[in-house]
Amino acid sequence: MSRDDSRVKGETMTETFKDLQLRPELLEALQEINFVKPTPVQAKLIPVILGGRSVVGQSQTGSGKTHAFLLPIFDQLKVDVDEVQAIIATPSRELASQIYEDAKQLAGHFKDQIRIANYVGGTDRSRQERQLDKHQPQVVIGTPGRLRDFMEEHELDLHTAHQFVIDEADMTLDMGFLKDVDKIAGALPKDLQMMVFSATIPQKLQPFLKKYLTNPVVEEIPVTSIISPTIDNWLISTKGKQKDELIYELLTMGEPYLVLVFCNTKQRTAELTAYLKGRGLKVAMISGDVQARERKRVMKQVQNLDYQYVVATDLAARGIDIKGVSHVINDDIPHDLDFFIHRVGRTGRNGMPGIAITLYKPGEENEIAEIEKLGVKFAPKDVRHGEVVDSYDRNRRFQRTATHEKLDPTLVGMVKKKKKKIKPGYKHQIKTAIKRKAQADKRIEMRESARSQRRQNRRQGESQRSNRSH
């Protein structure tokens, strides 16, 4: 069977990248970064993309999706054709920059120069316009808004492209960029090969997919294949502890190589960063409140290991690839549990060990249970005397054999309500309520007995009067 025939059939019996029959230049580039065996998403989709089919890959961060589309793009690139051949749209500047760096690494092994451009907001637009006047890039990477602007101003000739990648499609939808992507896709040739990658496929994304993708190959990579087995997931309760102090202890014990601390909000990110700096730690902060140029500068410093600790919002989880992360700490459980996978996926990459620590408050057991449904197995831990030690299973109370007398049904709601609130002294309040209920039942019983006695006395009195009258 010829190379092209095997691609059309989409064979996926791949043990190594050599089995994919890629260009020698690409195999050299992969060897340089120590990529030997394709990840599941790469093994399944690269042959299909090489065969010319459009694809929808539902895959999480850390699954290797970037190279799943970059490798076939570069393998099929016509290096002697001076026009735009492939477009990669991504919702964040940071992710665009990361894809740009990965693309440059692949291009660096080709003898001929491959022109790659990265068009995002916050960069020197006039300089980019001057470069476009000279020549068009062959591979275009960028955020949807900037790509659409260049296209509509007739500076960027996107209409020649035959491959269009939409990375992080769900995030593109959430951030309101789908109209820009729609506009770009509408200007591309009818024989367009589209590659859509997304952690989830929301219902609102379906009309767009139906509009541009005809009979695509859809692959969903299970979550269980994405959470690296080299990651230890620790679960620590914050009950009775100051969270800021707890995080400081976790950061300063042992010798972590690089720690990412994720917060749910920009405000919390700023507060925690200020606290840790006040305790003498050199901390980098990455959030939406930090200007793009400053974020880029900070990221370079992090890559150069100028910082050992980084506090970030989920912007970093979806858009930044920081190599060498040894620990991830979840300051809080993310509101969107998909982000948990993205956060944890920052460590334990390429077979390296990693530790992901999740802090949770009493009353968040349901959220933890939902995360466990994603395939995460937590090891309960606690911090004592400056060390992380094994703790008890949070579900131990449900595993005990009941030895107490069953509660009165009227108290069940009260017990559940008190447990849900988890306020100090709730056990005492429940005991007091049980005692009061017993006293009330006794009073009711005494009143009923008295009423019964009075009725009996009345009947006896009536009977005696009746006998006297006769």
C-alpha positions in Angstrom: 0.0 0.0 0.0 1.3 3.4 -0.9 1.9 6.3 1.5 -1.1 8.2 0.2 -3.4 5.2 0.2 -2.7 4.4 3.9 -3.5 8.1 4.7 -6.8 8.1 2.9 -7.8 4.9 4.8 -6.8 6.7 8.0 -4.8 3.8 9.5 -3.9 4.5 13.1 -1.7 1.5 14.0 1.1 3.9 15.1 3.7 3.0 17.7 6.1 5.8 16.9 6.1 9.0 14.8 8.1 7.1 12.1 5.0 5.0 11.5 3.1 8.1 10.3 5.5 8.4 7.4 6.2 12.1 8.0 8.8 14.1 6.2 12.4 13.5 7.5 12.6 17.2 8.5 9.7 16.7 10.9 11.1 13.5 12.4 14.3 15.4 13.1 12.3 18.2 14.7 10.4 15.7 16.9 13.6 14.0 17.9 15.0 17.3 19.0 12.2 17.8 21.5 12.2 14.1 22.5 8.8 13.3 21.0 8.9 9.6 20.1 5.5 8.0 20.6 2.3 9.9 19.4 -0.3 10.7 22.0 -3.8 9.1 21.4 -5.2 12.3 19.7 -2.1 12.4 17.5 -2.2 8.7 16.6 -5.9 8.9 15.7 -6.1 12.3 13.9 -2.8 12.8 12.1 -3.4 10.0 9.5 -7.0 11.3 9.0 -5.8 14.9 8.4 -3.0 13.7 6.1 -5.8 11.9 4.2 -7.5 15.3 3.5 -10.5 14.9 5.8 -12.0 17.6 8.1 -11.9 16.7 11.7 -13.4 17.6 15.1 -11.1 16.6 17.9 -12.5 16.8 21.4 -9.4 16.8 23.5 -8.1 18.5 26.7 -5.0 20.4 27.4 -1.9 18.3 27.6 -3.2 15.7 25.0 -0.8 16.8 22.3 -3.4 18.4 20.0 -1.1 21.3 18.9 1.2 18.8 17.1 -1.8 16.8 15.9 -2.6 19.7 13.5 0.9 21.3 13.1 2.6 18.1 11.8 0.2 17.3 9.0 0.1 21.0 8.0 3.9 21.1 7.7 4.1 17.7 6.1 1.8 18.9 3.2 3.2 22.5 3.0 4.4 23.6 -0.5 7.5 25.4 0.5 8.0 26.9 -3.0 4.5 28.4 -3.1 4.5 32.0 -2.0 0.9 32.3 -0.5 -1.1 31.6 2.6 -1.7 27.9 2.8 -2.8 27.3 6.4 -4.6 29.4 9.0 -4.7 28.7 12.7 -7.1 30.7 14.8 -6.9 30.7 18.6 -8.8 32.8 21.2 -5.9 33.9 23.3 -2.7 35.7 22.5 -0.7 33.4 24.8 -1.9 30.3 23.1 -1.2 31.9 19.7 2.3 32.7 20.8 2.9 29.1 22.0 1.7 27.6 18.8 3.9 30.1 16.9 6.9 28.9 18.9 6.1 25.2 18.2 5.6 26.0 14.5 9.0 27.8 14.3 10.7 24.8 15.9 9.3 22.5 13.2 10.1 25.0 10.4 13.7 25.3 11.7 14.5 21.8 10.3 13.5 22.6 6.7 16.3 23.7 4.3 13.9 26.2 2.6 12.7 29.2 4.7 9.1 28.8 5.8 7.3 32.1 6.5 5.2 31.9 9.7 3.3 34.9 11.0 1.7 35.5 14.4 -1.0 38.2 14.3 -2.5 39.1 17.7 -3.6 42.2 19.5 -1.1 44.3 21.5 1.6 43.9 18.9 3.1 46.4 16.4 0.5 46.5 13.7 2.2 49.0 11.4 5.3 46.7 11.3 3.2 43.7 10.4 1.5 45.7 7.6 4.9 46.6 6.1 5.9 43.0 6.2 2.6 42.0 4.4 3.3 44.5 1.7 6.5 42.6 0.9 5.2 39.0 1.0 2.5 36.8 2.4 3.2 34.2 5.1 2.6 30.6 4.3 1.4 29.7 7.7 -0.8 32.2 9.6 -1.4 32.0 13.3 -3.4 34.6 15.3 -6.5 35.7 17.2 -9.8 35.9 15.2 -10.2 39.6 15.6 -6.8 40.6 14.3 -7.0 38.0 11.4 -10.4 39.4 10.4 -9.1 43.0 10.4 -6.2 42.2 8.2 -8.4 40.2 5.8 -11.1 42.8 5.5 -8.5 45.5 4.9 -7.1 43.3 2.0 -3.6 43.2 3.6 -3.7 39.4 4.4 -4.7 37.2 1.5 -6.4 34.4 3.4 -8.6 33.3 0.5 -5.7 31.1 -0.8 -5.6 28.9 2.3 -6.9 25.3 2.0 -6.5 24.4 5.7 -8.2 26.2 8.6 -7.6 25.2 12.3 -9.9 26.5 15.0 -8.2 25.7 18.3 -10.0 25.9 21.7 -13.3 26.3 19.9 -15.4 26.3 23.1 -13.2 29.1 24.5 -13.6 30.9 21.1 -17.3 30.7 21.5 -17.3 31.8 25.2 -15.1 34.9 24.4 -17.4 36.1 21.6 -15.0 35.4 18.7 -17.1 32.9 16.8 -18.5 35.7 14.5 -14.9 36.6 13.5 -14.1 33.0 12.8 -17.4 32.6 10.8 -16.4 35.6 8.7 -12.9 34.2 7.9 -14.3 30.7 7.1 -16.9 32.3 4.7 -14.0 33.8 2.7 -12.1 30.6 2.2 -12.3 28.1 -0.7 -15.1 25.5 -0.9 -12.6 22.6 -0.7 -11.4 23.9 2.7 -10.1 21.3 5.1 -11.2 22.4 8.6 -9.8 21.1 11.9 -11.7 22.0 15.0 -10.2 21.2 18.4 -12.1 21.8 21.6 -12.2 20.5 25.2 -16.0 20.4 25.0 -18.5 20.7 22.1 -21.3 23.1 23.4 -24.7 23.1 21.8 -24.2 26.7 20.6 -21.2 25.5 18.5 -23.2 22.9 16.6 -24.7 25.3 13.9 -21.2 26.5 13.0 -19.9 23.0 12.7 -22.8 21.9 10.5 -22.3 25.0 8.3 -18.7 24.4 7.4 -17.9 20.7 8.0 -19.4 18.0 5.8 -19.1 14.5 7.2 -16.1 15.3 9.4 -14.2 12.6 11.4 -15.1 13.2 15.0 -12.8 11.8 17.7 -13.4 12.2 21.4 -10.4 11.4 23.5 -11.6 10.1 26.9 -10.6 12.1 29.9 -9.0 9.1 31.5 -6.3 9.1 28.7 -5.6 12.7 29.3 -4.9 12.9 33.1 -1.3 11.7 33.2 -0.7 8.7 35.4 2.5 10.4 36.6 0.4 13.1 38.4 -0.3 12.6 42.1 -3.6 14.4 43.0 -3.7 15.5 46.6 -6.8 16.7 48.4 -6.4 19.0 51.4 -9.3 20.4 53.5 -9.0 24.0 54.6 -11.2 23.4 57.7 -9.7 25.3 60.6 -6.8 26.7 58.5 -6.1 30.1 57.0 -5.9 29.4 53.3 -3.2 32.0 52.6 -0.9 30.6 55.3 -1.6 27.0 54.1 -0.6 27.9 50.5 2.6 29.6 51.9 3.5 26.4 53.8 2.9 24.3 50.7 5.1 26.6 48.6 8.0 26.7 51.0 8.3 23.1 52.1 10.6 20.8 50.1 12.2 22.1 46.9 9.5 22.6 44.2 10.9 23.3 40.8 8.1 25.5 39.5 4.7 25.9 41.1 1.5 27.2 39.5 -1.2 28.4 41.9 -4.6 28.8 40.2 -7.3 31.2 41.5 -10.9 31.6 40.3 -10.9 35.4 40.1 -8.6 38.2 39.2 -9.2 39.8 42.6 -8.2 36.6 44.4 -5.1 36.3 42.2 -4.0 39.8 43.2 -4.8 39.3 46.9 -2.8 36.0 47.1 0.1 37.4 45.2 0.3 40.4 47.5 0.2 38.1 50.6 2.9 35.8 49.3 5.1 38.8 48.4 4.6 40.2 51.8 5.9 36.9 53.2 9.1 37.4 51.2 8.4 35.2 48.2 9.3 36.2 44.6 6.0 35.6 42.8 4.8 36.2 39.3 1.2 37.1 38.6 -0.7 36.3 35.4 -4.3 37.4 35.0 -6.5 39.5 32.7 -5.7 42.6 34.7 -2.0 42.4 33.6 -1.4 44.1 30.2 -0.5 41.9 27.3 3.0 43.3 26.9 3.7 42.9 30.7 2.3 39.3 30.6 4.7 38.5 27.7 7.6 39.9 29.7 6.6 37.9 32.8 6.2 34.7 30.8 9.7 35.0 29.4 11.0 35.5 33.0 9.1 32.4 34.1 10.6 30.4 31.2 14.0 31.6 32.2 13.3 30.3 35.8 13.5 33.9 37.2 10.4 32.9 39.2 9.7 29.7 41.2 6.1 30.6 42.0 3.3 31.8 39.6 -0.2 32.8 40.7 -2.6 32.8 37.8 -6.2 32.8 36.7 -7.5 30.1 34.3 -6.2 32.3 31.4 -2.9 30.5 32.0 -4.5 27.1 32.1 -6.0 27.5 28.6 -3.5 29.7 26.9 0.0 29.2 28.3 2.4 26.3 28.2 4.9 26.6 31.0 7.5 23.8 30.8 8.9 22.2 33.9 5.9 22.7 36.2 6.4 20.4 39.2 3.4 21.4 41.3 -0.1 22.8 40.6 -2.1 24.2 43.5 -5.9 24.8 43.1 -6.6 27.7 45.5 -10.3 26.9 45.0 -12.3 24.5 42.9 -13.0 26.0 39.5 -16.6 26.9 38.8 -16.3 25.1 35.4 -15.0 21.6 36.2 -13.5 21.3 32.7 -10.9 23.9 33.9 -9.8 21.4 36.6 -8.4 19.1 33.8 -6.7 22.1 32.2 -5.1 23.2 35.4 -3.8 19.8 36.4 -2.6 19.2 32.8 0.1 21.9 33.4 2.2 19.4 35.3 3.2 15.8 34.7 3.9 16.4 31.0 5.9 14.2 28.7 6.0 11.4 31.3 7.5 13.6 34.0 6.2 13.3 37.6 4.0 16.1 39.0 1.9 16.9 42.0 -1.6 18.6 41.8 -2.9 19.9 45.1 -6.6 20.8 45.5 -7.8 22.8 48.5 -11.4 22.5 49.4 -13.8 23.8 52.0 -16.2 21.8 54.1 -19.4 21.6 52.2 -17.7 21.2 48.8 -17.9 17.4 48.9 -20.3 17.4 45.9 -17.9 19.4 43.8 -15.1 17.0 44.7 -17.3 14.0 43.8 -18.0 15.6 40.4 -14.2 15.9 39.7 -13.8 12.2 40.7 -16.3 11.3 38.0 -13.8 12.8 35.5 -11.4 10.0 36.4 -9.4 11.8 39.1 -8.3 9.7 42.1 -7.6 11.9 45.1 -5.2 11.0 47.9 -6.4 12.8 51.1 -3.6 14.8 52.7 -3.0 17.2 55.6 -0.3 19.7 56.5 1.1 19.1 60.0 4.3 20.6 61.5 5.6 21.7 58.2 5.0 18.4 56.4 2.4 16.9 54.1 1.0 13.7 55.7 -1.6 11.2 54.8 -5.1 12.1 56.1 -8.4 10.3 56.4 -11.0 9.7 53.6 -13.6 12.5 53.7 -16.3 9.9 53.1 -15.4 7.8 56.1 -18.5 8.8 58.0 -20.7 7.4 55.3 -18.9 4.1 55.3 -19.5 3.4 59.0 -22.2 0.9 60.1 -25.0 2.9 61.7 -25.2 2.1 65.4 -27.5 4.9 66.6 -31.3 4.9 66.8 -33.0 6.3 63.7 -33.9 9.9 64.0 -37.5 11.1 64.1 -38.6 12.0 60.6 -39.4 15.5 61.7 -35.7 16.1 62.6 -34.2 14.7 59.4 -34.6 18.1 57.5 -33.1 19.9 60.5 -30.1 17.6 60.6 -29.5 18.0 56.9 -29.8 21.8 57.0 -27.4 22.1 59.9 -24.8 19.8 58.2 -25.1 21.8 55.0 -24.3 25.0 56.8 -21.3 23.4 58.7 -21.3 26.0 61.5 -19.5 25.5 64.8 -21.7 23.9 67.4 -24.2 22.4 65.0 -23.9 19.0 66.7 -24.9 20.5 70.1 -27.8 22.3 68.4 -29.1 19.1 66.9 -28.8 17.3 70.3 -30.7 20.2 71.9 -33.4 20.0 69.2 -33.8 16.2 69.8 -34.1 16.8 73.6 -36.7 19.5 73.0 -38.6 17.3 70.6 -38.7 14.5 73.2 -40.0 17.0 75.9 -42.6 18.3 73.5 -43.7 14.7 72.7 -43.9 14.1 76.5 -46.1 17.1 77.0 -48.4 16.1 74.2 -48.7 12.6 75.7 -49.5 14.1 79.1 -52.2 16.4 77.6 -53.7 13.5 75.7 -53.8 11.4 78.8 -55.4 14.2 80.8 -58.0 14.7 78.1 -58.8 11.0 78.1 -59.1 11.0 81.8 -61.5 14.0 81.7 -63.7 12.3 79.1 -63.8 9.1 81.1 -64.8 11.1 84.3 -67.6 12.8 82.3 -69.0 9.5 81.1 -68.9 8.1 84.6 -70.7 11.2 86.0 -73.4 11.0 83.3 -73.9 7.3 84.0 -74.4 7.9 87.7 -76.9 10.7 87.2 -78.9 8.5 84.8 -79.1 5.7 87.4 -80.3 8.1 90.1 -83.1 9.4 87.9 -84.4 5.9 87.4 
